[in-house]
Amino acid sequence: MNFRCKPLNAAIALALCGATLAASAALAAAASAAGQAPAPAPAAKPAAAAVLPGDDFFAYANGEWLAKTDIPADRSSWGGFAIMAERTNERIVKLIEAVAADKNASGDARRVADYYSAYLDEAGIEARGLAPLKPMLKQIDAINSKTALARALGSSLRADVDPLNNTNFHTENLFGLWVAQGLDDPTRNTPYLLQGGLGMPDRAYYLTESARMATLRTKYQDHIAAMLRLAGYSEPDMRAARVMALETRIAQAHATREDSSDVQKGNNKWSRKDFAVKAPGMDWNAFFKAARLDKADNFIVWHPDAVAGAATLVESADIEVWRDYLAFHKINHLSSTLPKAFGDQAFLFRQALSGTPQQAARWKRALGATNYAMDEAVGRLYVERYFPAENKVRLKQMVSNIIGAFSKRIDALDWMAPATRAQAQEKLRTMYVGIGYPDRWMSFDGLKVARDDAFGNAVRAEQFHYDRAIAKLGQKVDKTAWSMPPQLVNAVNLPLQNAMNFPAAILQPPFFDPQASDAANYGAIGSIIGHEISHSFDDQGAQFDAQGRLRDWWTKGDMDHFKKAANRLVDQFSAYQPFPDLNVNGQLTLSENLADLAGVAAAHDAYRATLAGKDAPADADQQFFTGYARAWQSKMREPAYRQQVLTDGHAPAPYRTAIVRNLDAWYKAFNVQPGQALYLAPAERVKVW
């Protein structure tokens, strides 16, 4: 989810439990060629008769789909999320094409159509060649002092990271900026500075000693050289070697993905004057002036060691190396709007990372770029056509029911002190829930979009979003602001705002089907709703109070009990082994696993409450749990699967499905018995909420 404070699904298994669960991992990681739609609302009958639900619930529920589904050639993975996104994208493109054909279209709708059309204009992009890029490269080539370098680094800063809502820690720029309310002061917006500067996904790709990572490092250095060669630089291999060496040194100072997820380690308050003392080597005055942050007095530095390490490298590394580094990343970042040779080369390296055999069609890339640049404007087109009001009404009722079920669970906890319970209930009572789309649409007035300038449009859009982030520093905190656009197939919990977003695009089959049974819908979208609610009380969310302030509101005894239960879940997931040389990281995935566990439990309670004392259909619980499992239908190519395990806070789908082994109702529904691979004795089942 996110599902979270981390989008639900980010990419978009298994030795511990034995051969059958390992088989579902092999199926989930398989590679092939054309996708099938997920099954509709699940029936109670087994999807894979040869597999017992107690041996491998993922394969039991999804075996038929896994057997007949191939991963499309332009995808690194395929499943329910991707299929819903594909359906949504096809609808949006038709809407954009209709706007493009309408001579009377104006405002943001016209900007969307023109942005999309410009990206599709491959002939125009080829004709312009490197002309749009050359002024930028000329500016980089003119850097002749460390002060000028600091200015260049400051001017390249963009609002392109998010450590809490979308858990996005990656930017090619040396640092990334996020503007949100302060961790300790929920009344004002604060600039957060995060680590960046790497062209590969994570520090592990630079520092891990393995044959696979060594091969990827070689391919990345070759990619750097190829991009510089295409741009006309002399001695590209030499330049690539020193860029790679510099990035490796940057990576050595980076925090791990686990440490990046620890909000306490990220809560480092620095004044602007502190940077010169705590991170010497950079002309910070020049940096902040170029970044237009010279009026900001206080910052949160999420990765202090990385910021200090980068500043040291600014001082110690030769300017020539930094110029090559900046030139490469400028070319690489904008490659999709440059002549075809640049986009093709960028895909070649992405192919090495993800295993995707074929580049996506140009229209798909054009839509992706348009979504990135004008997300809410695109989402507004989608909502007005495809999100009926009755769906919003029904979802609001489901959310209310699941919040009520979670509230009852909190009241029933015998280990929670009254003071902690009261604060937890206050979080539930004051939570803002956004369903479908924002209360107020964002305007893109002021963004210049030209129908014949894909490159310029991309540059101006990034600057537009950066300008909006800087402007927020002088504005009141908006507790109802959305973190995800309506056309995104995802959901998110926003801990600083004590809020949740459920975009319109996720409120469609197989997650939400107006024609399906309540049991199936509560198992699918209901578990997602419960997941997001529970993020407010997981290992991260529990650190924020009802106002979004980072504050310890738990008694020591309550927190000790919570951590003990959470550690058992860490151990459970760390034992899963998708590959002989790679285990799931139970600590990295803990927040999402806790949310899955609590979400399914609360959704099941809420479904049962809707019966109001009436008897449920005999197979209702089977429908509920199978609905949950089928929501996670997915397959991944091995390189992408490995990348997810290394860098993603979400466990692979087969393991997320296996969270049901901790719920008593699942055992009863499927008659799961001792000796079956997923069976846990009652005392071994993890229970938190």
N, C-alpha and C positions, 0 to 999 in steps of 0.2 A: 504495500500500500504504500502507496507508499503503501503496501498497506503499511504505513505509519504516519508516525512522524517518520516515516520513511515510506515512500510510496510502497504500497502493497507488493507491487511486483516491479522489480527493477530490470531484470533481464528479459526476461521474457520477451545408482544410489545404492548396491548398498549392502554392506557386508555384515553388519552386526547381527541382523535378524535371520540370516541364512540365505539359502539359494533363491527363494522366491522373491524376497525383497531385492536381492541383488539383480534378479532378472528384470524387475521393473525399472531399476536404475539403468540397466543396459538399454532397455527399450526407450526410456526417457532421454537418453543421450545419443540415440541413433541418428544417423544422417541420411537424408534422401531428397525426394524432389517435388511433390505437389500436395497441398494441404486439403484436409477434409474439415468440414464444419463440425463443431462439437455436437454431441447428442443433445436433443431437447431435454426437457425436464425428465429426470431419471425415473425409471420404474424400479421396483424393488428387486426384480430378478437379477441374478448375477450377470455382469458384463463379460466375465471370463470364467466359464463354468469349471475349468480345471484348477482355478486358483481359489483357495479358501480366503474369505475376508480376514480371518485371524492370522493368516500367513503373510499376506501382502495386500493391504486394502487398496492401495493405489492401482495395482494391476487388476484386482477384482473389479473395481468400479470402472476402470478405463482401458482394460485389456483389448476389447474389440476396437476401440478408437486407435489405440497405439499400433495395433497390428495392421490396420488399413491406411494409416496416415503417414505420409512422407513430408519431410521438411521442404518447403519451397526452396528453389536454388538461390534465391536472393535473400534468404533468411539464415540466421545462425540458430534460431529456435522457432518453435511453432506450438501453438496451443490456444486455449480459450481466450486469453488476453489478446494475442496477436490476431486471432480471427475476428474478434470484436473490433479491434482497431482497424483491420482491413475493411470490414463492412462500413465502419464509420467514415473512413477515408474516402471510400468510393462514393458515399453519399455527399460528402463535403465537396469533392471535386466537381460533381454535377452542379452543386449550388454555385460554386465559383465560376464555372463556365457560363452559367445563366447570367450571373452578374456581369461578366466580361462582355456578353453579347447585348447587354442592356445599355443603350446609349444614354439613358437618363440616370443610371446608377451614379451615386456620389458618396462622399464621406468615407467612412472606414470600409464599407463594402467595396467601393471602387479601389481603395488602396490595396485591399486583399487581392482583388482580381489582377491589378497591375503588378503587384509583387510576384504573384504566381506566374503570370505571363512572361515577365522579364526573365525569370529563372528558366523557363522553357525555351527561351530564344537562344538556342545553341549557336545558330549561325551568327547572330549579333555578337555573342560572347567571343567566338572565334575571330571575328573581324576586328574586334578591339584588342585582341591579344593581351600583351602585358602592359598596355598603356595605362589602365587604371591603377595598377600595382606599382609602377615605376616611381611615382613621387614618394610613396611610402618607403621603398627600398633606398631611395636617394637620401631621405632623412636619416635612415639608419646608418648609411655609409658615411654620413657627415658627423656622426658622434665622435668627438675627439678629446673628451675629458670624462672623468668620473662623475662630475656634476651633470654634464650633458647626458651621460648614461642614466643617472638617477631620474632626470626629467623624462627620458624616453620610457623608462620602466613605469613611472607614475602615469604618464599619458596613456599607457597601454592597459591600465587597470580597468576592469569591467565588473559589472554586477552579475557574476556568472557562477556563484557558488551558494550553498545553503546547507549549513551543518546540522540543522534541526528538523526542518519540515520535509525537505526532499532528500536529505542526506547526500548532497552532491558536493564532493570534496575535490573535484578535478577541474583544473583550468590550465591551459597552455601558458597563460601569462604567469609571470614570476609569483604574483600573489592574486588572490581573488577577494572581491568585496561582497559582503552581505549587509544590508541595512534592515534592522528590525528592532523591536523594543529591547531594552537592556535586560540582562539576566537578573540583575538585582534592583532595577528601577523600571517597572512596567509602564511608567507614565511618559517616557520619552524614547525616541528612536536613537539607535547607537550604531556606529560603523564597526563591523566585525572584519578583521583581516585574517585570511586563511592562506595556508601554503599552496604553492602551485609550481608551474614551470616545467612540468614533465610532459613529454609527448606520448609516453606509454602509460597504461592505466594506473599504475601504483608503484611505489618504491620496490616492491617485491620483484618486479620485472627487471630491475637493474641489479639487485643485490642477491637474489636467490641463486645458489650454486646448484644448477641442475642442467642436464643436456638440453631440455626443452627451452628453458629460459635463456641459455647461452645462444641457442639458435635464433630465438626471437630478438635478442640484442644485436646479433649480426644482421638480421633482416631490417631492424630499425635503423641501424647505421647506414645500410645500403639505401634505405628509403630517404634518409636525410640527404645523402649524396645525390640521389636521383632528382629530388626536388630542386636542389641548388643548381644542378646541371641544366634542368629545364628552364630555370630562370636566367641562365647565361653566366653563372659564376665560374670563374677559373678554379682549377684544382679542387673540385668538389669533394673528392675522397679525403683529402687532407682536412678540409673544413669540416666534413662530417665527423671525422675521428675526434676532432677537438670539441665539437658540439656534444658528442656522445660522452666524452670525458667530463665536460662541465655538468651535464645533466646527471651523471652518476654521482658527482659530488653534491649536487642539489638533493638527490634522492637520499644520500647518506644522512642528511639532516632532517629528513621528513619524519613525521610521526607515523606509526603504523595505523592501519585501518581500525584496529581495536581501540587504540588510544584516541583516535579522531572521534570515535563514537562516545567518548566519556566526557560528558558536559562539564564535570568538575575540573578536568584537565584543560578544558577549553576556556574556562572562565578566568582569563588573565586580563585584568584591567590595567592598561597603560595610558598615561597621559601622552600628549604629542611630544613633550620634551623627553619622556622616558626612552624613546626610540634611539636617540643618540647614545644613551648610556647602556641600554640593554641589548642593542643590536648595532654596535659600531661598525663603520666601514661604508655605509651608505650616506649620501648627502640627503638626509630625510627632509630638510626644508624644501629642497628642490623637488623631491619626490612628491610630497604632499601638495605643493603648489600646483604641479603639473596634473595631479589627480583631482584637484579642486577640493581637497580635504584640509586645506591649511587653516580653515576656520573651525574645524572640529578639535575640541580640546581633549576628549576622552575616547578611547578605543577599547574594544575587546580583541585581544590577539589570541586566536584559537590555537595557533601552533607557534608558540614562542621560540622553540629551538630551531624550527625551520626558518622563521623570519630572521633570527640571528645568524643562522648558517648562510642564508642567501646574502645577507648584508656583508658578511665576511668575504664571500666570493666576489661580490661587486668590487671590493677593495683589492683582492689578491689576483683575480684572473685578468688576463690581458684584455684590453678594449677590443682588439681584433677578434678575439674569441666571442665576446659578447655581441659584437656586430653580426657575426655569422649565426649565432644562436637566435638573435632577434629576427634576422632576415628569414631563416628557415621557418620559424614559427609563424611569422606573418604569412608566408607563402602557404604553409601547411593549413593554417586556420581558414584561409580564404580560397582554398583550392577548388571548392565546388562551384565557385563563380568565375573561375579562370578557364582558359581553353581546355578542351577535353583531356589532353595529355596529363594535366595536373590532377584532375579528378580521378582518372584511371590509375595513376600512380598512388594516390591516397587510398583508393580502394584496395590495391594490391597489398598494402601493409595491413589495412583493416582485415583483409582476408586471412592473413597470417595469424592475427590475433583471435579471430572469431571462427575461422573455418568456413565462412560463407563462400560458396563457389561462384556466385554470380552477383553482379552489382544490381541494385534495385533499378527499376525503370525510371526514366527521367521525371515522369509526372509524380512518382512517389517521392522522389528527392525534392522536387519543387514544392510539394505540399508540406513535407517535413520542414523545409526552410521557411515557408510561409507561416506554419504553426509556431515555429520558434520565434519569428520576428513579430507576429501580430496575433498572439494566441487567443486573447479574449474576443478580438474582432472576428476571427474565424469561428470561435465557439458560439458567438451570437447568431451567426447564420445557421449553425447546426441546431441550436436550441429552438429557434423560431419555427423550424420545419419538423423536427423529429422528437421533441420532448413534450408529450401531452401533459396538460395540467393534472389529469387524474393520476398519472404515475407519481407526480410529486406528492399528491395528497396521500396516496397509499404508502409511499415510502416514509412520509412523516409519521404515520401511525406506527409503522414497524419500528422506526427509531425510538419513538416514545415507549413502545412496549419493551424494547430491549434495554433501554436505560432503566426502566422500571424493574426489570429482572435483575440487572446488575446491582441496583440499589438494594433489593432484597437479599442478594448474595452478601453484600457488605454488612447488612444488619445481622446476618446469620453467622458471621465469623466469630468463633469463640476465642480466637487468639488476638483480636484487635481491640486496643484500648478505646474507651468511649471518646476521648479527645481526638484520636486519629480518625475514628469512624465519623465524627461530626465534620471534620475537614474533608474527608473523602466525599461525603454526601453533598457538601457545599460545592465541590468541583462538579459533581454531576448536575446539581441544580442550576448552576450558572453557565453550563457549557453551551456555546453557540454551535448550531448544526446547520451547515449550508447544504442544501440538496438541489442538484441539477445545475445551478448557475448562480453567480454572485447577485447580491441585492442591488448593487450599482455596477453598471458596465464601465470598464476602462475606456477612455477616449484616446485615439491615436492622432488627434489634431496636433499639428506641428511636425509630424513625421513626413518627410518628403519621400514619395515613392514614384519612381519613373518607370514607365513601361519598357524602356530600352536600356536599363542600367542595373543589371542583377548585382554586380559588384558594389556599386554605390549604395544600392538599397540595403544590402547586408551590413555594410559599414555604418550607415546612418541609423539602422534599426538598433544595432548594439549601442550606439551612442545615445539614442533615444531612451533606452531602458536604463542606461547608466545615469543619464540626467534625471530620470524619475527617482532613482535610488538616492542620489545626492539631495534632491529636493525634499525627500522624506525626512531628512535630518532636521528640518525646520518645521515639520508638521506634527499634528497630534497623532498618537497611535490609533490605528483603526483595527479594532478587535474583530471586525467582520470581514476583513480583507481576505480574499481567496489566494491560495498558494498553487492551485492547479486550474487549468482552463476546462471548460465544460466538455470539450471533445476528447479529453484524455481518458483512456480506460484505466482508471486507478482510483484510489481514495487516500485520504491523508488525515492524520491527527496533528494539530498545531499546538504544541505545549505552551508556547509563550502567550498564545491567545486563548488558551483553554477552549479550543474549537475543533471542528471536524468539517471536511469537505467531501461530498460524494458527487463527483461530476456526472453529468447527464449520460455520458457515453458508457459508463459502467452499469447503468441501470437498464440493461437489456439482456436477452438470453445469451449465455446460459446462467448469468448471475441473477437476473430478475426477469421472470417471464409472467406477464399478467395472466396467461392461460394455465400456468402450472399450479400445482397444489400448494397450500400454505406450507406444508412440511418441506417440500422441495425448495421453495423460496427462502424460508427461514434457514435451511441448511446452507444455501449458497450465499445470497446477498445478506441474509441475516447474520451469518457468521462473520462476514466482512464488516458489517455495522458493529457487531460486538467486538471484533478485533480492534477497530479504531477507538471505540469507547475505552477499551481496556488499556490502550497505549497511555492513557492519562494516569495509569496506576502501575505501569511496568517499571523495570529497573531505571529507566530514564524519566518517564512521565511522573513517577511518584516523587521526584525531586522538585516538582513545580506545584505551587499552590493554586487556588482558584483564580487568582489574579495573574497567573503566569510568572510569578516571581520565583526564582531559584531559591528554595528555602526548605530546610529540614523540618517538616511538620509531622513526622512520625516519631513515636516514642522509640527508645532504643530497643526495647523488647519486641515491638512490632517489626521493626526493620530487621532485627536478627532473625526472626521467624521467616520473614519474606525472603531474605537472602539465602537462608538454608534451603528453602523450597526451590528457589531459583537456581541454586548451585546443582541441585539434583537434575534439573532440566538441562543445564550446561553439560553435565556428564552424559546424560542420555543422548544428546545430539552429537557430542564429540566422539561418541563411539561409532557413529555412522561413517562408512568409508566408501565413497563413490568410486575411487580408484585405489589400486594397491599402494600408491605413494601419496595419497591425499585424503585426509579426513575432513568432515564438516567441522567448522570452528564453532563450538557450542557457545563460547563467550561472545563472539562477533554477532551471532544470530539470536542471542538471548531475547532481546526486546521483541523481535517478531515472533519467536516461539511462545513466549509468555502471552502475547496478544492472540495468537492462534488458539492457544489452550483456553484462555478466558473467553474469547469471542464465541467459540463453538458452544461452550457450556452455557453462556448467557443467552445465546440465540435459541438453544434447545429449551431452556426454561421459559423463554418468552413464547415460543411456539406452543408449549404445553398450556401456558396461561390463556392463550387465545381460545382454547377449547371450552373454557368456562365451566368445567365440570363434566362436559360431555365426553363420551368415549372417543378416543382417536381411532382412525382406521387401523386395522391390524398391522399393516406394514408401514405406518407413519414414521416410526423411528428409522427404519431402513431407508425410506425416501429421504429423510432429513440428512442422515450421514452420507448417503450416496450422493446427494445433491452437493454436499460440501466437497467430497472427493472429486466429483466430476468438474467442479469449478477450477480444479488445478490440472486439468488435462494439459500436458505439454511434452515436447521432445526437444532436445538440444544437441547440437554438435559438440564433440568432445572439447575443442578449444574454448568454446563459449561456456561450456559446463565448468571447466576448470577455472575460468576467469570469474564466474559467479561464486564458486566456492572460496576463492582467494580474496575477493574484494567486496562481495555483496553481503549486506546485513540480513538477507533472506536466505533461508536454507532451500535447497532444491525441492521441487514439487513433491517427489515421492516421500520425502521426510516430513514435509509440512502436512501431508495427508495422514501420516502415521501418528500425528499428535493425538488422534482419537483413542490410542491405546491407553491413555490416561483417564478416560471417561467411563464410568461404570455403565451408563446407558448404552454405550456402543457394544459392550460385551453381551448385554442382554438382547439387544436387537439382532445380533448375528450369531448368538450362541458360541462365542469365542471361548475356547477351552485351554487348559494347561497343555503345554506341549506344542501349541501353535506358535509360530515365530514372533508374533507381535504381543503375545500374552504377557501381561505383567500381573503378579500377585497383587491383591488390593493394597497391601502396605507399600508396594513399590510404585504405585501410580502417583504421579506428581499432582498435588492439589495446592493451588494458591488462593484463588478467589472462590 
